[in-house]
Amino acid sequence: MGETQDLRGLAMHRAILAIALPSMLTNVATALFGLADMWVIGRLGDPAAQGAVEIGAKLLMTLLIVFNFLRSGTVALTAQAAGRADEAAQSATLARSLAVAAAIGAFLLAAMPLVVPAGLALFSAKGQVAALARTYVQIRYAGGVAWLINAVLTGWLIGRRQVRAVLAVEVGSNLLHISLDAGFVLGLHLGVAGVAFATLSSEAAKLLALATMVSREAPARGFGAVLRRAETWRPVAIGQLLRLNRDLFARTLLLMAATVLLTRTGAQQGPTILAANAILYQLFMLSALLLDGFESSAQVLCGEALGGGRRGEFQRLILAILAWAWGAAALVTLAYALAGARIAASFSTAPAVVAATGLYIGWAVALPATGVTSFVFDGIFIGSSWTRAMLIGMAAALAVFVALLLAARPMGNNGLWLAFNLFFLARAAGQALMTPGLIRRSFAGAATVAPLPQEQPA
């Protein structure tokens, strides 16, 4: 940890892949949560149950993913501290982020009586779909606290390049999740409730495993002393964390607004289109989480380069990571073009749902190519703490998405997916235009963005 050499040539590509490849596998394992749920509930041949799991899971992820800044912000600050070889700052970052996660968790638990009915209404859930979705959400809701803490622990490990440890935990928890999914739904016939219980149990198991991994890292030793140290809670340090998290929070809200619009518009077209779009969205998430491995590389390596004030390395990293990401996106697109329709059809036994997925599969095939550039720029902007610029770019792209939805309404579900593809292209274009100016400002006589005094060891 804390390398200060200027990455070049083969060493740079190795560093990129050393983070990206385990991150890809980790993200694919993460995607198995949603894929396993949709596949298992699809064995029941009930579009209402499948739609309920989609809405329930999307409601909770909409609620929780806006707090994904806990992971992203922790990655950025930990990687920048690693670039300065400052272990005390890494330890303090962990303490502050966990404190924020605990506070958010307490708030969400208190707000549950208001959140659940409002969320179901937001997604236009009605009748049997609404009843089943409510059951799913009420079972899983308490697991949100574990999700928040897991986001911090995962981000801290990734910021320290401990991606293989995260991979091991993710694979183990997902194997448990898949086993419980099959046992509860197909074995005990618990239906939608079984899917929720499986996810809740595996999230708790992940928390235990991640906490064990973190406790073995050098900066986490003596964590109790870090919590008691006045320097950990300095207003300037808390302020930097809150500013970073505030922008990431608002940006994620805007991103989830696009996802809500996607789901809501599909729901308004009936249970069959809702179920088909849910399957196609899971294929998109699989590709996105796979390609996000390069976002992780960008977060960590660009954060380290910025923390160490290495502009040349930073610029080379952008080009190299984009090149690898574009190549990977081409392979994913090809795989979906060859097998995407068959994969989508396997997620339901309802003939109408299978037919609908085949009708719209082309949009899922296109998404890896249209989305990948924005994924990499997300990593660059987060690792560099350019979160205000990231928020501005997301707001502009969402405005484009809403305008496209209105313009493409006569095209029905095809118009919905066309607008979603163009949304990602708009994000990438905005980020690319802002990047040169941000680089000039960030490296103009300062090693880091808004640098803090180094943490003092205990």
C-alpha positions as CSV (number, residue, x, y, z in Angstrom):
1,M,0.0,0.0,0.0
2,G,0.9,3.6,-0.5
3,E,3.0,3.2,-3.7
4,T,4.4,6.4,-4.9
5,Q,6.0,5.3,-8.2
6,D,4.7,6.8,-11.4
7,L,2.9,3.9,-13.1
8,R,3.8,3.4,-16.8
9,G,3.6,0.8,-19.5
10,L,3.0,-2.8,-18.5
11,A,3.0,-1.9,-14.8
12,M,0.0,0.4,-15.4
13,H,-2.0,-2.2,-17.3
14,R,-1.2,-4.8,-14.6
15,A,-2.4,-2.4,-11.9
16,I,-5.6,-1.7,-13.8
17,L,-6.4,-5.4,-14.3
18,A,-5.3,-6.3,-10.8
19,I,-8.3,-4.2,-9.6
20,A,-10.7,-4.6,-12.5
21,L,-10.7,-8.3,-12.9
22,P,-11.5,-9.2,-9.2
23,S,-13.9,-6.3,-9.2
24,M,-15.7,-7.7,-12.2
25,L,-16.1,-11.1,-10.5
26,T,-17.2,-9.4,-7.3
27,N,-19.8,-7.4,-9.2
28,V,-21.0,-10.4,-11.2
29,A,-21.5,-12.2,-7.8
30,T,-23.4,-9.1,-6.6
31,A,-25.6,-9.3,-9.7
32,L,-26.5,-12.9,-8.8
33,F,-28.6,-11.5,-6.0
34,G,-31.1,-10.0,-8.5
35,L,-30.6,-12.7,-11.1
36,A,-31.2,-15.6,-8.7
37,D,-34.3,-13.9,-7.3
38,M,-35.8,-13.3,-10.7
39,W,-34.9,-16.8,-11.9
40,V,-36.3,-18.6,-8.8
41,I,-39.5,-16.7,-8.6
42,G,-39.9,-17.1,-12.4
43,R,-40.1,-20.9,-11.8
44,L,-43.6,-20.2,-10.3
45,G,-44.9,-19.0,-13.6
46,D,-46.7,-16.1,-11.9
47,P,-46.2,-12.7,-13.5
48,A,-47.6,-11.0,-10.4
49,A,-45.1,-12.6,-8.1
50,Q,-42.3,-11.8,-10.5
51,G,-43.4,-8.2,-10.8
52,A,-43.7,-7.9,-7.0
53,V,-40.1,-9.1,-6.5
54,E,-39.0,-6.6,-9.1
55,I,-40.9,-3.7,-7.5
56,G,-39.9,-4.7,-4.0
57,A,-36.2,-5.1,-4.8
58,K,-36.2,-1.9,-6.9
59,L,-37.9,0.1,-4.1
60,L,-35.3,-1.0,-1.5
61,M,-32.4,-0.4,-3.9
62,T,-33.8,3.0,-4.8
63,L,-33.9,3.7,-1.1
64,L,-30.5,2.3,-0.3
65,I,-28.5,3.0,-3.5
66,V,-28.8,6.8,-2.9
67,F,-26.5,6.1,0.1
68,N,-23.9,4.3,-2.1
69,F,-21.7,7.4,-1.5
70,L,-20.8,5.5,1.7
71,R,-18.9,3.1,-0.5
72,S,-17.7,5.5,-3.2
73,G,-16.7,8.2,-0.8
74,T,-14.8,5.8,1.3
75,V,-12.9,4.4,-1.7
76,A,-11.9,7.9,-2.8
77,L,-10.7,9.1,0.6
78,T,-9.0,5.9,1.5
79,A,-7.2,5.7,-1.9
80,Q,-6.1,9.3,-1.7
81,A,-4.7,8.6,1.8
82,A,-3.0,5.5,0.5
83,G,-1.4,7.7,-2.3
84,R,0.1,9.8,0.6
85,A,1.1,6.6,2.5
86,D,-1.0,7.9,5.4
87,E,-2.4,4.9,7.4
88,A,-3.8,7.1,10.2
89,A,-6.0,8.9,7.7
90,Q,-7.2,5.6,6.3
91,S,-8.3,4.5,9.8
92,A,-10.0,7.8,10.5
93,T,-11.9,7.6,7.2
94,L,-13.2,4.2,8.2
95,A,-14.4,5.5,11.6
96,R,-16.1,8.6,10.1
97,S,-17.8,6.6,7.4
98,L,-19.1,4.0,9.8
99,A,-20.6,6.7,12.0
100,V,-22.4,8.2,9.1
101,A,-23.7,4.7,8.0
102,A,-25.0,4.1,11.6
103,A,-26.8,7.4,11.7
104,I,-28.5,6.8,8.3
105,G,-29.5,3.3,9.3
106,A,-31.2,4.6,12.5
107,F,-33.1,7.2,10.4
108,L,-34.3,4.7,7.9
109,L,-35.6,2.4,10.6
110,A,-37.6,5.2,12.2
111,A,-39.0,6.2,8.8
112,M,-40.2,2.7,7.8
113,P,-43.9,3.3,8.4
114,L,-43.9,6.2,5.9
115,V,-41.4,4.8,3.4
116,V,-43.0,1.5,2.6
117,P,-46.5,2.8,1.5
118,A,-45.0,5.8,-0.3
119,G,-42.5,3.6,-2.1
120,L,-45.2,1.2,-3.4
121,A,-47.3,4.1,-4.6
122,L,-44.2,5.6,-6.4
123,F,-43.8,2.4,-8.4
124,S,-47.5,2.3,-9.3
125,A,-47.9,-1.1,-7.6
126,K,-51.5,-2.2,-7.5
127,G,-53.7,-5.2,-6.5
128,Q,-51.9,-8.5,-6.0
129,V,-48.6,-7.1,-7.1
130,A,-48.8,-4.4,-4.4
131,A,-49.7,-6.9,-1.7
132,L,-46.8,-9.3,-2.5
133,A,-44.3,-6.4,-2.9
134,R,-45.3,-5.1,0.6
135,T,-44.6,-8.5,2.0
136,Y,-41.2,-8.6,0.4
137,V,-40.2,-5.1,1.5
138,Q,-41.4,-5.5,5.1
139,I,-39.2,-8.6,5.5
140,R,-36.1,-7.2,3.9
141,Y,-36.3,-3.6,5.3
142,A,-34.3,-4.2,8.5
143,G,-31.4,-5.6,6.4
144,G,-30.9,-2.1,5.1
145,V,-28.7,-1.3,8.1
146,A,-26.4,-4.2,7.3
147,W,-26.3,-3.0,3.6
148,L,-25.1,0.5,4.7
149,I,-22.4,-0.8,6.9
150,N,-21.3,-3.3,4.2
151,A,-21.0,-0.4,1.7
152,V,-18.5,1.3,4.0
153,L,-16.5,-1.9,4.7
154,T,-16.4,-2.8,1.1
155,G,-15.3,0.7,0.0
156,W,-12.5,0.8,2.6
157,L,-11.1,-2.6,1.5
158,I,-11.3,-1.6,-2.2
159,G,-9.5,1.7,-1.4
160,R,-6.7,-0.3,0.0
161,R,-6.6,-2.5,-3.1
162,Q,-7.9,-5.5,-1.1
163,V,-10.2,-6.4,-4.0
164,R,-9.6,-10.1,-3.7
165,A,-10.8,-10.2,-0.1
166,V,-14.0,-8.4,-1.2
167,L,-14.4,-11.0,-4.0
168,A,-14.1,-13.9,-1.6
169,V,-16.8,-12.4,0.7
170,E,-19.1,-11.6,-2.2
171,V,-18.8,-15.1,-3.7
172,G,-19.4,-16.8,-0.4
173,S,-22.5,-14.6,0.5
174,N,-24.0,-15.1,-3.0
175,L,-23.6,-18.9,-2.8
176,L,-25.4,-18.8,0.5
177,H,-28.1,-16.5,-1.1
178,I,-28.7,-18.8,-4.0
179,S,-28.9,-21.8,-1.8
180,L,-31.4,-20.1,0.5
181,D,-33.4,-18.8,-2.5
182,A,-33.9,-22.2,-3.9
183,G,-34.6,-23.8,-0.5
184,F,-37.1,-21.2,0.7
185,V,-39.0,-20.8,-2.6
186,L,-38.7,-24.1,-4.4
187,G,-38.3,-26.3,-1.3
188,L,-40.4,-24.7,1.4
189,H,-42.8,-23.0,-1.1
190,L,-42.5,-19.6,0.7
191,G,-42.9,-17.7,-2.6
192,V,-42.1,-13.9,-2.4
193,A,-41.4,-14.1,1.3
194,G,-38.8,-16.8,0.7
195,V,-36.9,-14.6,-1.7
196,A,-36.9,-11.8,0.9
197,F,-35.7,-14.1,3.7
198,A,-32.9,-15.4,1.6
199,T,-31.6,-11.9,0.8
200,L,-31.9,-10.7,4.4
201,S,-29.9,-13.8,5.7
202,S,-27.1,-13.5,3.1
203,E,-26.7,-9.7,3.8
204,A,-26.2,-10.4,7.5
205,A,-23.6,-13.1,6.7
206,K,-21.8,-10.7,4.4
207,L,-21.5,-8.1,7.2
208,L,-19.9,-10.7,9.5
209,A,-17.4,-11.7,6.9
210,L,-16.4,-8.2,5.9
211,A,-16.0,-7.1,9.5
212,T,-13.6,-10.0,9.9
213,M,-11.6,-9.0,6.8
214,V,-11.3,-5.3,7.9
215,S,-10.2,-6.2,11.4
216,R,-7.1,-7.9,9.9
217,E,-5.9,-4.8,8.1
218,A,-3.1,-2.8,9.8
219,P,-4.9,0.6,9.8
220,A,-7.9,-1.0,11.5
221,R,-5.9,-2.2,14.5
222,G,-6.6,-0.2,17.6
223,F,-9.8,0.9,16.1
224,G,-11.2,1.8,19.5
225,A,-8.4,4.3,20.0
226,V,-9.2,5.9,16.7
227,L,-12.8,6.4,17.7
228,R,-11.8,8.1,20.9
229,R,-9.2,10.4,19.3
230,A,-10.3,14.0,19.0
231,E,-8.5,14.3,15.6
232,T,-10.9,11.7,14.1
233,W,-13.8,14.1,14.6
234,R,-12.1,17.3,13.5
235,P,-14.7,19.7,11.9
236,V,-12.6,20.1,8.8
237,A,-12.3,16.3,8.2
238,I,-16.0,15.8,8.9
239,G,-16.8,18.7,6.5
240,Q,-14.8,17.1,3.7
241,L,-16.5,13.8,4.1
242,L,-20.0,15.4,4.3
243,R,-19.3,17.6,1.2
244,L,-18.1,14.6,-0.8
245,N,-21.1,12.5,0.4
246,R,-23.6,15.3,-0.2
247,D,-22.7,15.5,-3.9
248,L,-22.6,11.8,-4.3
249,F,-25.9,11.5,-2.5
250,A,-27.6,14.0,-4.8
251,R,-26.0,12.5,-7.9
252,T,-27.3,9.0,-7.0
253,L,-30.8,10.4,-6.3
254,L,-30.8,11.7,-9.9
255,L,-29.5,8.3,-11.2
256,M,-32.2,6.5,-9.3
257,A,-34.8,8.9,-10.6
258,A,-34.0,7.6,-14.0
259,T,-34.3,4.0,-12.8
260,V,-37.7,4.8,-11.2
261,L,-38.9,6.4,-14.4
262,L,-37.8,3.3,-16.3
263,T,-39.7,0.9,-13.9
264,R,-42.7,3.2,-13.5
265,T,-43.2,3.6,-17.2
266,G,-42.9,-0.1,-17.7
267,A,-45.5,-0.8,-14.9
268,Q,-48.0,1.5,-16.6
269,Q,-47.9,-0.9,-19.6
270,G,-49.1,-3.8,-17.5
271,P,-47.7,-6.8,-15.6
272,T,-46.3,-8.6,-18.7
273,I,-44.2,-5.6,-19.8
274,L,-43.2,-4.9,-16.2
275,A,-42.0,-8.5,-15.8
276,A,-40.2,-8.4,-19.2
277,N,-38.5,-5.1,-18.5
278,A,-37.4,-6.4,-15.1
279,I,-35.6,-9.3,-16.8
280,L,-34.0,-7.0,-19.4
281,Y,-33.0,-4.6,-16.6
282,Q,-31.3,-7.5,-14.8
283,L,-29.3,-8.3,-17.9
284,F,-28.3,-4.6,-18.0
285,M,-27.3,-4.7,-14.4
286,L,-25.2,-7.8,-15.0
287,S,-23.3,-6.1,-17.8
288,A,-23.0,-2.8,-15.8
289,L,-21.7,-4.5,-12.7
290,L,-19.2,-6.4,-14.9
291,L,-17.9,-3.3,-16.7
292,D,-17.9,-1.4,-13.4
293,G,-14.7,-3.3,-12.6
294,F,-13.0,-0.6,-14.6
295,E,-14.8,2.1,-12.6
296,S,-13.2,0.5,-9.5
297,S,-9.8,0.7,-11.2
298,A,-10.4,4.4,-12.0
299,Q,-11.5,5.2,-8.4
300,V,-8.5,3.6,-6.8
301,L,-5.7,4.4,-9.2
302,C,-6.8,7.9,-10.1
303,G,-7.4,8.6,-6.4
304,E,-3.9,7.4,-5.6
305,A,-2.3,9.4,-8.5
306,L,-4.2,12.6,-7.4
307,G,-3.3,12.0,-3.7
308,G,0.4,11.7,-4.8
309,G,0.2,14.7,-7.2
310,R,1.2,12.6,-10.3
311,R,-0.5,14.4,-13.2
312,G,1.2,12.4,-16.0
313,E,0.2,9.1,-14.4
314,F,-3.3,10.4,-13.9
315,Q,-3.7,11.3,-17.6
316,R,-2.3,8.0,-18.8
317,L,-4.6,6.1,-16.5
318,I,-7.7,7.7,-18.1
319,L,-6.7,6.6,-21.6
320,A,-5.6,3.1,-20.5
321,I,-8.7,2.4,-18.4
322,L,-11.1,3.6,-21.2
323,A,-9.3,1.4,-23.7
324,W,-9.7,-1.7,-21.6
325,A,-13.3,-0.8,-20.8
326,W,-14.3,-0.3,-24.4
327,G,-12.7,-3.7,-25.3
328,A,-14.6,-5.4,-22.5
329,A,-17.9,-3.7,-23.5
330,A,-17.4,-5.0,-27.1
331,L,-17.1,-8.6,-25.8
332,V,-20.2,-8.3,-23.6
333,T,-22.2,-6.8,-26.4
334,L,-21.2,-9.7,-28.7
335,A,-22.1,-12.2,-26.0
336,Y,-25.5,-10.7,-25.5
337,A,-26.1,-10.5,-29.3
338,L,-25.4,-14.2,-29.5
339,A,-27.1,-15.5,-26.4
340,G,-29.0,-12.7,-24.8
341,A,-32.5,-13.8,-26.1
342,R,-32.0,-17.3,-24.8
343,I,-30.7,-16.0,-21.4
344,A,-33.7,-13.6,-21.1
345,A,-36.2,-16.4,-22.0
346,S,-34.9,-18.6,-19.2
347,F,-36.0,-16.2,-16.5
348,S,-39.7,-16.9,-16.9
349,T,-42.1,-19.8,-17.8
350,A,-44.9,-17.4,-18.7
351,P,-45.2,-17.4,-22.5
352,A,-46.3,-13.8,-22.7
353,V,-43.3,-12.6,-20.7
354,V,-40.9,-14.7,-22.7
355,A,-42.3,-13.3,-25.9
356,A,-42.0,-9.7,-24.6
357,T,-38.3,-10.2,-23.6
358,G,-37.6,-11.4,-27.1
359,L,-39.3,-8.4,-28.7
360,Y,-37.1,-5.9,-26.7
361,I,-33.9,-7.8,-26.2
362,G,-32.0,-5.6,-28.7
363,W,-32.0,-2.7,-26.2
364,A,-30.3,-4.8,-23.6
365,V,-27.7,-5.9,-26.2
366,A,-26.9,-2.2,-26.9
367,L,-26.6,-1.0,-23.3
368,P,-23.1,-2.3,-22.5
369,A,-21.7,-0.2,-25.4
370,T,-23.7,2.9,-24.7
371,G,-23.1,2.8,-20.9
372,V,-19.4,1.9,-20.4
373,T,-17.8,5.3,-21.0
374,S,-19.9,6.9,-18.4
375,F,-19.1,4.1,-15.9
376,V,-15.3,4.8,-16.3
377,F,-15.8,8.5,-16.0
378,D,-17.8,7.9,-12.8
379,G,-14.7,6.2,-11.3
380,I,-12.4,9.0,-12.4
381,F,-14.6,11.7,-11.0
382,I,-15.2,9.8,-7.7
383,G,-11.6,8.9,-7.1
384,S,-10.6,12.5,-7.8
385,S,-13.3,14.0,-5.5
386,W,-14.8,15.9,-8.5
387,T,-18.2,15.2,-7.1
388,R,-19.8,18.6,-7.8
389,A,-19.0,18.3,-11.5
390,M,-20.3,14.8,-11.4
391,L,-23.6,16.0,-10.0
392,I,-23.9,18.8,-12.6
393,G,-23.3,16.3,-15.4
394,M,-25.9,13.9,-14.0
395,A,-28.6,16.6,-13.7
396,A,-28.1,17.6,-17.3
397,A,-28.3,14.0,-18.5
398,L,-31.5,13.4,-16.5
399,A,-33.1,16.4,-18.1
400,V,-32.2,14.9,-21.5
401,F,-33.7,11.5,-20.4
402,V,-37.0,13.1,-19.4
403,A,-37.2,15.0,-22.6
404,L,-36.5,11.9,-24.6
405,L,-39.1,9.9,-22.7
406,L,-41.7,12.5,-23.7
407,A,-40.6,12.6,-27.3
408,A,-40.5,8.8,-27.7
409,R,-43.8,8.1,-25.9
410,P,-45.5,7.1,-29.3
411,M,-42.9,4.4,-29.6
412,G,-44.1,2.6,-26.5
413,N,-41.6,0.3,-24.7
414,N,-39.1,0.7,-27.6
415,G,-39.1,4.5,-26.9
416,L,-38.5,3.8,-23.2
417,W,-35.4,1.7,-23.9
418,L,-34.1,4.1,-26.6
419,A,-34.3,7.0,-24.1
420,F,-32.5,4.9,-21.5
421,N,-29.6,4.1,-23.9
422,L,-29.3,7.8,-24.9
423,F,-29.3,8.8,-21.2
424,F,-25.9,7.1,-20.7
425,L,-24.4,8.6,-23.9
426,A,-25.4,12.0,-22.6
427,R,-23.7,11.4,-19.3
428,A,-20.5,10.3,-21.0
429,A,-20.5,13.3,-23.3
430,G,-20.9,15.8,-20.4
431,Q,-18.2,14.1,-18.3
432,A,-15.7,14.1,-21.2
433,L,-16.2,17.8,-21.8
434,M,-15.5,18.7,-18.2
435,T,-12.5,16.5,-17.6
436,P,-9.7,18.6,-19.2
437,G,-10.6,21.7,-17.1
438,L,-10.9,19.6,-13.9
439,I,-7.4,18.1,-14.5
440,R,-5.9,21.6,-14.9
441,R,-7.4,22.9,-11.7
442,S,-6.7,19.8,-9.6
443,F,-3.0,19.7,-10.5
444,A,-2.4,23.4,-10.5
445,G,0.2,23.7,-7.7
446,A,-1.6,21.2,-5.3
447,A,-1.0,17.5,-4.8
448,T,-4.6,16.8,-3.9
449,V,-8.1,18.3,-4.2
450,A,-8.8,20.3,-1.0
451,P,-5.9,18.5,0.9
452,L,-6.2,18.0,4.6
453,P,-3.4,17.9,7.1
454,Q,-2.2,14.3,7.6
455,E,-3.8,12.4,10.4
456,Q,-1.6,12.0,13.5
457,P,-1.0,8.4,14.5
458,A,-2.4,7.3,17.9
